[in-house]
Amino acid sequence: MKAEKIGQQIQRIVQCQVLWDKYGRDFYSVDASSYVVKPLVIVFPKNENDIIKILRFASKNNIPVTPRGAGTGLVGSALGSGIILDLRHFDGIKIYSNYVQVNSGVLKGILDKKLEEKGKFFGPDPSVGRYCTIGGMIATNASGGHSLKYGSVIDNLIGVRIITSSGRAINFPSKSHVSNKILKMINPDIQKKFPFVSKNSCGYRLDKITKENELQKIIAGSEGTLGIIISAKLKILAQPKKKMLIILSYKNLEQAVIDSAKIVKIKPSALELIDKNIIKHIKFDFPSDTDCLLFVEFDSNIEKSRSNLVKTITGAKIIKTLTKKEEISKWWSIRNSALGFSLKSITHEQSLPTLIEDATVPVEKLVLLVDIIKRISKKYNIDIITYGHAGNGNLHIRPIMKQKDKKLIKKIATEFFSQVVEIGGSITGEHGDGLARTEFVKLQYGNDVYSVFKKIKHEFDPKNILNPGKIITT
């Protein structure tokens, strides 16, 4: 069916805006990833009824439907060849004492501002936080710099409302036929096959579900493959009264990650790392032997924690100790610009493939992950930019490639992921599977877990119209 015909048919059943012109389709064919997938139609639903009608139409005609927030994802999760649902009109926010009821299209920057007025905050804080939507954060199980203390979305998701491919609205957690079927599919033998890491956005997070009131967690990281997220109930916390950010300079990456495994025991609120490729773009007079930096933040027991940090670190120089809100924010903005600084490190003829950029291992095995990175760098004669969430064992690894050699990239990815899984890690800690890593989900979990994933997908989406090609491929 042609785009124009589909667009016209959808326009007749909904009252909202529908696009199928060349400009609109081209605009929605890209996101923050390096992938390009041209959709047929873009729809801007204004209410649940619009979504239900669209999903029933799509199901009847076997047309893929992909929900989209702000398009800030790095792995192509928000790209689809059929109908794109832009959820910007789902923008309601209601704040309560210890939770917020928020719609999926709300930008996190707007939520943050409203929560700050109440002296509250939502824990997960991706580096593009101001610009991503809550629905997108739930769909990828987003985390960020402070997830070390405050967890990923899955740890803060109290409830969620979705609409399945058949057009049925479901609230999780709740007593229902679907809930019972999901619980029966999950058992301890399956859960033991998940990596024991603090952050994981690979596949469906069955390891986090042990009882009925945790069933909402199956939607965290599901990338729109199980249902269209309408709204969510999220845990919120009181803003810390004080913070201290300490910047440490290291002569080598290995010592920084060895120290990271010790520093986490002091319980910092954040522990972040950037390497020399990023440091060279920062306007500051660092020690000449600086190879990488650690950002260590405390927001409780500050003086005692600082004293313990000094006793813990090995071979590091303290180059900054910050307590003023404005200065702390300034340095965090530097850390959050790591991806932008990475792009400054390459020429027009080079690229930074996103395939292996989100590995997570137990923090005590970070030094093994660094060793894997160095061996791949040497074997393939490529420079690799490294930064990320050292406290969670989650490093963003960006190889600098001379050209987009897909065969070489896949070869490196297969080798890298196999070794990450071998040391008990996850192939993606916070960015999701998307178009980049879905083909490696079975490598991560094996056939037994993957077969359960397929059953869950079929339960929610028997015709496979919801964001097909993400998480499940066969």
N, C-alpha and C positions, 0 to 999 in steps of 0.2 A: 504494500500500500504506500502511495506517495505521501510526502510530508504535507502537502497542501490539503489532500483529502482527509488525512487524519486530523489535521488542525481544524478544518471546517466542521468535522463531526464532533470533535471535543467542544468546540465553541458553541455548538447547539445544545449541549447538555449541562454546561456550567455558565455562571455569570461573571467569572473572573477573566483576566487577560490571558490570551493564548498567542504565542508567537511561532511562526514557521518561515519567516523571511530569512534570506541568506545571512544578513548581519547578525541577527539573533542566534541562528544556528552556529555560526562561526564563533561568536563570543562564548557560547556555552560548550564549545568543543574542546576547550582547554581549562585547566585550573592551575594550581601552583606546582603541579608535577610537570614532567617532560613529555607526557602523553597527549595525543590528539584523537578524540573520538567525536564524530559529528552526530548530534541528535537529530531526530525528525521534528520534534515539537517541544516547546518550552511552555509550561503552564505555571501560573502564579495563584494557586488556590488561596481563598480567603477564609475558608472554614472547613470543618471536617466533612461536611456534605459534598463539597467540591472534590475532595480527595477520594471519598467513597465512590462517587460517580466515575471518576477517572480510572480508578483501579478496576472497577467492574468492566468498564469499556476495554481497558488494556487486557484484562484476563480473558475476555470473550474473543479478542482479536489477536491474542498472543504477542503483545507488544511489550518490550521491556520498559520498566519504570525505575528511574534513578532519582532519589531525593538529593537535594543540594542545599547546602547552607551558604557559606561565603566563598567556597572554592579554594580554601587555604591549604588543603591537604597535599601531601608530597608524593602520594603513591597512586593517584588517579581514581580514588574511591568515588568521587562525585561525577565521573564521566560515564555516559551511557549512549547507546545507539538508538534508543527509542524515545520515550517521553521523559523529559527532565521536570521534576517538581521543585520549583524555587519556593522555599518556605518562608520568605521574608515577611509575609503578612501575619505569621504566627508569632506575635511579639509581646504577649502579655506577661506581666511580672507581678506576683503577690508575695510580699515578704512577711514572714512570721518570726517568732522569737528564735527558733533554732533550725528553721528550714525555709526554703523559698520554693514557691510553685511557679515554674517558668516554662514558657512555650519554646518550641524547638528553634524558631527563627530569631530569637533574641541574640544580639551580639554580646559577647562576654564583656567587652569594654563598657557597654551600657549597664549591664548587670552589676559590674564592679562598682561603678559610680553610685548606683542606687544603694548598694549594700554598704558602701563606705559612709554614706550619709547616716546610716543606722549603726555605725561602728562595727559592722560585720564584714566577713569575706568568705568567698568560696575557694576551697583549697587548691584544686588543680589550676595551674597557671602556665599554659603553653607560651612560648616566646612570641607567638603571633596573637596572644590572648585578646587584645582589644578588637581584633578583626575577625576572629572565628565565631561561629554560632554555637549555642548550647547543643543543638541537635547534632552538629558535626562533631563536637567534643564527645558526646555520648556514643555516637556511631563508631568512633575510632578508639574509644577508651583513652582519651587524652590525659596527659599528666602535666609535666613541666618541672621547673626548677625546685619547687617546694613540695613535690610529691614524696620526697624522702620522709618528711614528717606528716604531711597531710593527705597522702595517698593519691591514687588516680581517680578518674570519674567513677569507676566501679566501686570504689571504697566509700563514695559519697552519694551514691544513687539510692534513694529511699524508695522511690516508686516511679513508674513510667507508663504512659498511655501510648499505644500504637494502633495503627490500622493495618490489618493483614491484606494479602493480595486479593482475597475474596471480598474485601470491603467491610470486614468485621472489626469493630473497635474492641480492644482488649486492654484491661488495666493489670499491671503486674506490680506487686504480688497480689494474687487473689485466688480464691478457690474456683477452679474451673476444670473442664475436661482437658483443655490444653495443658494446664499446670500439672495435672496428674500424670499425663503422658510424658511430659518432659522429665519429671522427677523419677519416673520408672526407668528412663533411659540412662540416668546417671547413677554410677555405683563407685565405690572406693577403688576398685581395680582400674577403672577408667581415669579417675582423678589422680592416681599415682603416676600416670604417664605424662602429666603436665610438668613443665620445668619449675623448680622451686626458686623463683625469682620474685623481686618486689614489684616488677612491672612487666606486663605481658599483654600485647594486643593481637596475638596470633590466634585465629580461629574463634570458636565460641567458648567463653570462659566457664566451662562446666565445673572446673575445680573450685570455683567460688560459691557453688550452690550446694548446700547441704540440707536445706529445709524450705518449706513453702514460702516463707517470708523473705527469701533471698532470690526468688525467681526473676525479679526485675534485672538482675545482673546478667542474664543471658543476652539482653539487648545491648549492654555496654560492649563495644567493639564489634558489633554485628554488621556494621557498614551498610545499613539499609537493606540487608538481604532477608530479614525476617518480617519487617513491617516498617511503615512510615512513622517515625517518632513525632508525636503531636505535642506532648508536654512531659515534664518530669518534676518530681519532688526531690530537691537536693539539700543535703546537709550544709548548714552554714555555721560559722564560728565567730567569736568575738575577736576583734583586731588585737594583736599583741600590743602591750603598752610600750615596750622597748625592743630594739633590735641592735645587733652588732654584726657588721660584715668585715671579715678579715681576708685580705688578699695575700696568698702565699706564692712565692716564686720558687720554681724547681729547675734544677739543671737537666733533668731528664724525666721522661714520661713514666718510666718504670717506677721510680721512687715515689712519684706523685700518687700513682694508683696503689702502691703498697701502703702508703700512709693513709689513703682513702679508706681502706679496710679497717684501719685502727681508729680513724677520726669518727666514723659512723657510730662507734660505741659510746662516744661522748654525747650523742643525740643532737646534732645540729639540725636546724630547720631546713638547710639546704647545703649541698656540697657539689659544686660544679667545676668543670675543667675546660680549659681552652689551650690549644697548642700554639707553637711558634708561628704557624701560617696565619693565624688570626691575630696574635699579639702584635705582629709587625704593622698592622693597620691602626693600632691604638696610639693616640697621641699622649704618650707618657714616657718618662725616662726610666725604663726598667733596667735592672742589672744586666750587664752585657752577656752573662752566661744563662739568661732565662730561656728555658726550652718550653715551659708550660706554666700555667697559673692554676691554682685552686681558689675558688671562691667559697668561703666557709661562713655561713650565717647562723647566729643563735638568736632566738626570741624568747628564751626563758633561762633562768639561772645563769645569766650572762657572764658575770665576773668569774664565777667558779668554772664555767665552761671554757672561758678564754684561758684561764690558768691551766686547765687540763689539756687544752690544745697545745700550748707551748711545751708541755712535758711529753706530748705524744709524737709530734712531728720530727722527722729525720731529714737533715740536709735541705731544709727549706728556709727561705728568708721571708719575714713578715714585711711586706712593702706598704700595706695600708691597713689601718684599723679605723673603721668608720662607724659612727653612732648617729649622725644627723640624717634625718629622713631624706633630704634632698640629695646628699652625697651618696647614700646607699642606692637610691633610685637611679642616679646617674651611672653608677658602676654596674647595676643590674641591666640597664639598657645597653651597656657595652657587651655584656655576656649574651643578652638576647639578640644582639645583632650578629652573632657568630656566623649564621648562614650568609648574611649579606657580605661580611668580611671574606668569607670563603670564596664567594663569586669574584671578589676583587683580586683573588690570588691566581686566577686563570686568564689565559688569553682567549681571543675570539675563536681560535682554532681548537680550543680544549673544551671539555665538558666535565660535569660532576654527576655521574650517574647516581640515582637515588636507591638503587637496588639493595645495597648492603648497609644502608646508613642508619640502622636503628637497632643494632644487636644489644641484647641485655643478658648479663651473666650474674651469678651470685657475686657480690662485691669482693669477696675474698679471692675470687678467680679473675679479677680484672687484669692482673698481671699476665695471666694466660691469654686473655683476649688481646692485650697489647702485643704479646709475642706472635700471635696469629697474624695480626695486622702487619707487623714488621716482616714476617716471613713472606707474606703475599706481596708486600711492597718490593722486596728484594727479588723474588722469583719472577715477577712480571715487569720489573724495572719501572715502577710508577710511584709517584709521590702520593701520600694519603694525608688528607686533612682530618684531624681528630678533635672533637669537642663533645660536651654533653654532661650527663647527669652521673658523675662519678659515684656519688653516694648510693645510687640505685644500681650501679654496675651497668648503666645504659649509656653507651657511647655512640655518637653520630660519626660515621666513618665515610668520608667522601674521597674516593680515588680520583685523581686528576688524570683523565684519559685524553690522549692525543686526538682521538676521533671517536665517533659513536660506533664502535665495533661491537655489535650485538652478540656475536658468538663469543668474543673474549669476555665481555661483561658477564654473560651467563656462566661461562666456565669459572670465572673468579667467584661468582655468587654461589655456585654449587659447592665449590671447594670451601669457601668461607662458612656457609651455613652448616655444612656437614660437621665442621670443626666446632662451631658454636654449640650445636646440639650435643655433640660428644662431650663437652665440658659442662653440660647441664644448663645451657642458656636458651633464650628465645630469639628467633630471627627478627622479631619486632617488639619493642617495648612500649611504644606509645603512638606510632604513626599508622599502624594497621597493615593489612595485607594488600588490598587494592589490586591494581593491574600489575604492580611491581612484584609482589611476593606470593600471590595466591597459589601459583604452581608449586611452591615449596612448603605449603601447609602440611601435606602428607609426609614430607621428609621430617618435619618438626615432630609430628605426633604418632606416625605409624598407621597401619590399616585399621586397627581396632577403634581408635579414637575418631579417625576420619569417617568411618562408617556410621558412627553415632552422629557426627556433624551432618552427614547427608540425610539421616532420618529426621533430625531436627529441622533442617531446611525444608524438607518435604512436608513436614507437619504444618509449618507456617505458610509455605509457598509451593503448593504441589505442581503448579504450572511453570515454576522457575521464571517468573517475570520480574521479581524484585531484585534489581541490581545484579543480574546474572553475570557470572565470570569473576565474582569477588568471593573469596574464602573457599567456595566449593567450585570445582571445575568438572568433575566427572561423577 
